[in-house]
Amino acid sequence: MSEDEKMLIDERYKYLRMMQRRYKKANRRERQALLDGWKR
């Protein structure tokens, strides 16, 4: 695996951790909007 691929994976995990925090803080309607964004 090249260094460029590793950066992409690291960035992906960083994004997922951020979304996890947002999801945990959100109410039901906000959670639905977050999940709808994943479908696209």
Backbone bond lengths (Angstrom), bond angles and torsions (degrees), N, CA, C in turn:
res aa  C-N    CA-C-N  psi(-1)  N-CA   C-N-CA  omega(-1)  CA-C   N-CA-C  phi
1 M - - - 1.458 - - 1.518 108.56 -
2 S 1.309 115.66 132.26 1.461 120.08 -179.20 1.528 110.67 -81.83
3 E 1.310 116.01 166.33 1.469 121.40 179.70 1.533 111.15 -63.24
4 D 1.338 117.59 -34.89 1.470 120.88 178.09 1.520 111.49 -62.83
5 E 1.321 117.74 -42.03 1.458 121.08 178.52 1.520 110.97 -64.95
6 K 1.333 117.37 -38.73 1.453 120.96 179.51 1.524 110.40 -63.23
7 M 1.303 117.43 -41.16 1.461 120.59 178.80 1.530 109.86 -62.11
8 L 1.292 117.88 -40.00 1.450 120.58 179.02 1.526 110.55 -62.90
9 I 1.287 118.06 -41.63 1.460 121.86 178.55 1.517 110.17 -66.35
10 D 1.326 117.65 -44.38 1.464 121.22 178.70 1.528 110.98 -61.09
11 E 1.310 116.98 -41.86 1.457 120.79 178.60 1.527 110.79 -64.77
12 R 1.310 116.45 -38.41 1.460 120.72 179.46 1.530 110.82 -63.60
13 Y 1.327 117.24 -44.06 1.468 120.73 178.14 1.527 111.43 -65.51
14 K 1.318 117.24 -37.91 1.466 120.86 177.58 1.526 109.87 -61.65
15 Y 1.321 116.91 -44.23 1.455 121.45 178.64 1.529 111.11 -63.31
16 L 1.331 117.00 -42.64 1.460 120.41 -179.62 1.521 111.99 -65.29
17 R 1.328 117.60 -37.52 1.468 120.25 176.71 1.526 110.93 -64.76
18 M 1.333 116.84 -40.01 1.452 121.11 178.01 1.530 110.44 -63.44
19 M 1.317 117.18 -44.67 1.458 121.09 -179.84 1.530 111.30 -66.33
20 Q 1.310 117.26 -34.58 1.461 120.54 178.20 1.529 110.24 -62.92
21 R 1.311 117.39 -43.23 1.467 121.10 178.21 1.528 110.73 -63.35
22 R 1.336 116.69 -43.16 1.465 120.28 178.72 1.521 110.90 -63.00
23 Y 1.332 117.25 -41.09 1.460 121.73 -178.58 1.524 110.45 -64.63
24 K 1.318 117.69 -43.20 1.463 121.35 -178.93 1.523 112.19 -64.88
25 K 1.341 117.98 -32.02 1.465 122.04 -179.27 1.525 112.22 -83.62
26 A 1.326 117.83 -18.40 1.461 121.98 -171.85 1.528 112.28 -78.25
27 N 1.342 114.32 153.86 1.459 118.47 171.45 1.527 108.34 -84.24
28 R 1.314 116.18 -178.26 1.466 120.24 -174.00 1.533 112.51 -59.13
29 R 1.313 117.50 -44.91 1.474 120.99 -178.46 1.534 110.75 -64.96
30 E 1.325 116.67 -42.10 1.468 120.35 179.05 1.522 110.91 -66.33
31 R 1.331 116.83 -37.84 1.470 120.10 176.79 1.522 110.72 -61.79
32 Q 1.315 116.53 -42.24 1.461 120.13 178.58 1.524 110.49 -60.27
33 A 1.336 116.64 -42.22 1.468 119.96 179.46 1.528 110.76 -64.22
34 L 1.336 117.27 -39.25 1.465 120.07 178.04 1.522 111.15 -64.07
35 L 1.327 116.07 -43.11 1.463 119.58 179.82 1.528 111.57 -68.05
36 D 1.325 117.05 -37.52 1.462 119.92 176.19 1.525 111.03 -60.90
37 G 1.315 117.12 -35.08 1.462 120.87 177.99 1.517 112.10 -65.34
38 W 1.324 118.02 -29.79 1.468 122.09 179.03 1.521 111.49 -72.01
39 K 1.310 117.57 -30.14 1.474 121.53 -177.90 1.521 112.02 -64.99
40 R 1.310 116.55 -30.35 1.467 120.59 -174.22 1.468 113.35 -77.84
